[in-house]
């Protein structure tokens, strides 16, 4: 005969049975993620100010704030798992939190393409920012609306499945966007390393060189150098994007399974495949920050352009 469960076990079972999570969020895990996201978010704020990269504020920094909000709500739920308000907050915070971070990846790739050579890219750096960030904004809006709809349904003791389907649509759209982005980025790097421009385009610039003013160079603008800083930035971007793609795949499978399925009801899946992946992704941009590995050379490039203008030379593409 099995022993009778203790009072704490009965409380946990009751909370698990009646709460929308289908489990009680583990408190130390919630505290850990709140602290990790807080550290990364503060670092992103300081780094954005230090390097004057303001577009990281509405992307990586804002993503960190949303994750802090979502995991703080889960921490609240670890004390009171049957209260619906923290559950509603964490649904919205964690579902849309990574979306601004993905926009940062799109912006970074555009700058890498501009540095290594636009002739190897199917799209211009400006189009990368416009198209993919617009898709990201659409995904953010759909997921936010779906999360709000699902949360309100739970609050009214109704089925959240309609909101879940809307969120699923936003996540699938986001996953498709990331996949297309990865394909285009892969094509760019393949063309760069094999030196095969799109459509056989050539980029020729007038440059200033020692002993020869106004000599033509195909390396100054046509093909940038894949130096140590660029290698670090590219590898960091690839790792960051992989983490975000894994998270998007997990969320898609989770929502396909429904709000009461075994996947969404298993805490360790969420902790590892959502919280863990986003933590790795956001800290990657702290350690391999664009301000350290991209901006320095941008300033050098600007000085070269200034010298060209001062010398009265043309700066053009054929």
HELIX and SHEET records of a PDB file:
HELIX    1   1 UNK A    7  UNK A   18  1                                  12    
HELIX    2   2 UNK A   27  UNK A   51  1                                  25    
HELIX    3   3 UNK A   54  UNK A   56  5                                   3    
HELIX    4   4 UNK A   57  UNK A   61  3                                   5    
HELIX    5   5 UNK A   62  UNK A   79  1                                  18    
HELIX    6   6 UNK A   84  UNK A  116  1                                  33    
HELIX    7   7 UNK A  118  UNK A  120  5                                   3    
HELIX    8   8 UNK A  125  UNK A  155  1                                  31    
HELIX    9   9 UNK A  161  UNK A  194  1                                  34    
HELIX   10  10 UNK A  198  UNK A  200  5                                   3    
HELIX   11  11 UNK A  228  UNK A  256  1                                  29    
HELIX   12  12 UNK A  267  UNK A  270  1                                   4    
HELIX   13  13 UNK A  271  UNK A  276  3                                   6    
HELIX   14  14 UNK A  277  UNK A  287  1                                  11    
HELIX   15  15 UNK A  290  UNK A  293  1                                   4    
HELIX   16  16 UNK A  295  UNK A  310  1                                  16    
SHEET    1   A 2 UNK A 205  UNK A 209  0                                        
SHEET    2   A 2 UNK A 212  UNK A 217 -1                                        
END                                                                             
